[in-house]
Amino acid sequence: MIFGALRPPLAHVAPMVAQCIAASVADDPLESLDEVMAGIEDGSLVAWVATEGERLHSVTVVEILEGGKGRQCFIRHCARADGGSHLRDWLGFLPVIEDWAASQGCMSIELIGRAGWERVLPDFQKKAVLLRKVLPHHPQNMNHWSAMTSAANR
């Protein structure tokens, strides 16, 4: 398996990258797949890909965040092309991303993930818990809320 960072322009691989990360991005309430792909294309996000021969295996999207105390590498999306569990496969690539982040001047690396990530990343410290509540009366949530309430009333 080969693992490395894509550099823009993505050209013919863009559709494969988009298809791979689509489900991960769909869970994010604040950004669209088009926005993530545009960020990869303009270089504000970096897509790390693993390939097996000609086949795309997985994609990890990271962003370097600037703060008053320094830089941080934030892992935004991890996805396997076949939709399977990505956790174990991805762990072997993490040191490559960490080395790259350090070379970019990052002080730390961070991700938000499911509880299972905490068990397999012992070098990471739990710093917070992410809680999200969908606000039912926001115009973008009205269809989602209507579907939830009508299903509950059946």
N, C-alpha and C positions, 0 to 999 in steps of 0.2 A: 504494500500500500504506500502511496506517495502522499505527503501532506505538505501544503504550502499556502502562502497568501496569494490571492489573485490581485492583479494590478489592472486598473482600468486602461483601455476599454474592455469590457467583458465580451462583447461581440457575440459569437455563437454559443458561449456557455451561459449567458444570462438567463435564457429560459430554463435551463436545468437547475441553476442556483435558485431561481424564483420558485420553481415547483418544489424543490427540497425544503425551503424555509417557509412556505405558504402556511402550513398548519401552525407553526410556532408564532408567526406574525399575527395570524387570525386571533390568537388568544390575547394579544396586546390591544387594550382599548384606545391607545393614543396614537398609534401609527399604522399606516397601511403598507401593504406589500410594495406598492409603487414608491412610497417614501423610502423604505429600506433599500430597495434596488437603486434608487437615485443617489442615496448616500454612499453606496458601494461604488457606483459609477463616478461620483465626484471626489471620492477619496476620503470623505469624512468618516466613513465606516470601512472596516477591512473584513473581507470574507476569506476565511481560512477553509480550504477544501481538502478532503481526503478522496483520492481516486484509486480505483482498482482497475488497471488497464485503461480502457476507454470509458469506463463507467464511473459516474460520480457516486461516492459512497456517503459522504456527509459534509455538512457546512456548519461552520461556527462564525458568527458575526460579532465583531468587537468594535469598540469605540474608545478612543483616548479622550478622557475628560480632563479639562483644565480646572484647577481650583486654586484658592489662595495659598494653600499649603503645598501644592505640587500637582503632579499628573497621576491619573489612575486609569488603568485598563478595565473597562466594563464589558463583560461578556453579555451580549444582548440576546442572542439566539443560538441555539444548538439544535440541529435536526439531522436525522438520517434520511437518506434518499428513499429508502423503502418504508419509512414511517415507523420502523421498529425502535426498540429501546436503544438510545444512543449513549447512555451513561458509561458503560464499561469500555466501549470502543473509544470514546472521546478522552478518557483519562490518560491514555498513552500519549496523546498529543498535547496535553496541557503544559508540560515542561517547555515545549517549543514556543507556545504562545507566551509563557512566562518570560523566557529568555528574550523574545522579541520585545515584549512590553518593557523590560528592564533597559533594553537598548534604546528605547524611545523615551527614556527618562521617567518611567512610571515608578511610583513608590509602592503601589499595591495593585492587586487585581481583584475584581469583585464580580459576583453574579447573583441573580435572583433565580431560585429554582425550587423544585419540590423538596419535600423533607428528605427524600432518599439521597439527595446530593450531600447533605450534612454528614451522613454516615461515611461516605466514601471520600470525602475531602477533609481529612483530619487536620491538615495544615491551615485550613480556613477557619476563622473565628466567626461565630454567629453574632452579628451585630444588631440585628433587628428582625422583626416579623412583618411581612407585608400583608396588610389587610385591605380588601377592596370591597366596596359596596356600590352596586349599580344603582344610580339614582333614577327611579322610574319615570320621572316627569321631564327628563331632558329629552329634547326632540329626537336625538339619535337613538335613544333607548326605548322609545314608545313601542315600536314593533316588537322588540325583544320582551318587554314587560307584558304586552298584550298576549303574546304567545305563551308566556309562563303562567299568567293568571287563567287563561282559558283552558290550558292543559290541567291545571290544578282543580278546576271546577268540573271536569268531566267525570 
